[in-house]
Amino acid sequence: MNLLSMLFRPAVADAEVRAEIWRLGVRHVGWPLEGALNELREPNLPMGRAVLLRACVDKMKLENQR
């Protein structure tokens, strides 16, 4: 990730991230992080969806470090 993408990263509401993590867990049978990473690899992923998935990945990785 380059500096500009870090500075101008669109904000995603925390509630939206939590809800999407829950939906990822349902869709990917209890593996939301792996599911999000797989979905990020999909071709032609809309930018808004990619931003939300990256926010989910960041939150899950941060929580796993604790």
Backbone torsions as a table, in degrees:
resi	resn	phi	psi	omega
1	MET	NA	128.6	-179.2
2	ASN	-87.5	170.3	-174.6
3	LEU	-60.5	-43.4	-178.3
4	LEU	-64.1	-39.5	180.0
5	SER	-68.7	-28.2	176.4
6	MET	-73.1	-39.2	-178.1
7	LEU	-72.7	-38.1	-174.5
8	PHE	-106.4	27.4	179.2
9	ARG	-69.7	124.5	179.7
10	PRO	-63.4	142.8	-179.9
11	ALA	-80.3	142.4	176.0
12	VAL	-123.0	134.2	-178.4
13	ALA	-63.2	139.7	-178.6
14	ASP	-59.9	-38.1	178.8
15	ALA	-64.5	-37.0	178.4
16	GLU	-66.1	-39.5	178.5
17	VAL	-65.9	-46.3	179.4
18	ARG	-60.1	-42.7	179.9
19	ALA	-64.6	-41.0	179.9
20	GLU	-69.0	-35.9	176.0
21	ILE	-61.7	-41.4	178.1
22	TRP	-62.4	-46.0	179.1
23	ARG	-63.5	-37.7	176.7
24	LEU	-62.3	-41.0	178.3
25	GLY	-62.3	-39.0	178.2
26	VAL	-67.9	-48.3	-177.8
27	ARG	-64.9	-34.6	-174.0
28	HIS	-109.8	29.5	171.9
29	VAL	48.4	54.5	174.4
30	GLY	86.1	7.3	-179.2
31	TRP	-122.3	68.2	-174.7
32	PRO	-65.2	-38.3	-179.2
33	LEU	-65.2	-48.3	179.9
34	GLU	-63.8	-37.9	177.9
35	GLY	-63.9	-43.2	178.9
36	ALA	-63.4	-42.6	179.4
37	LEU	-64.5	-38.2	176.8
38	ASN	-65.9	-43.4	-179.9
39	GLU	-65.4	-32.4	177.8
40	LEU	-65.4	-22.5	179.8
41	ARG	-82.5	-8.7	-177.7
42	GLU	-65.2	138.8	177.8
43	PRO	-71.1	152.7	176.8
44	ASN	58.3	35.4	177.7
45	LEU	-72.6	126.4	178.7
46	PRO	-60.5	145.5	-175.8
47	MET	-58.5	-42.8	-179.9
48	GLY	-61.3	-39.5	178.1
49	ARG	-66.6	-41.5	179.4
50	ALA	-63.2	-40.8	179.0
51	VAL	-63.1	-44.0	179.1
52	LEU	-64.0	-45.0	179.9
53	LEU	-63.8	-39.5	178.0
54	ARG	-64.9	-38.4	177.3
55	ALA	-63.8	-38.8	177.8
56	CYS	-64.8	-45.3	179.4
57	VAL	-60.8	-45.9	179.8
58	ASP	-59.2	-44.9	-179.0
59	LYS	-65.0	-43.1	-178.6
60	MET	-68.0	-39.3	178.0
61	LYS	-66.1	-39.7	178.0
62	LEU	-63.5	-42.6	179.5
63	GLU	-68.1	-32.6	178.9
64	ASN	-71.1	-22.8	179.7
65	GLN	-77.0	-20.1	-176.9
66	ARG	-75.1	NA	NA
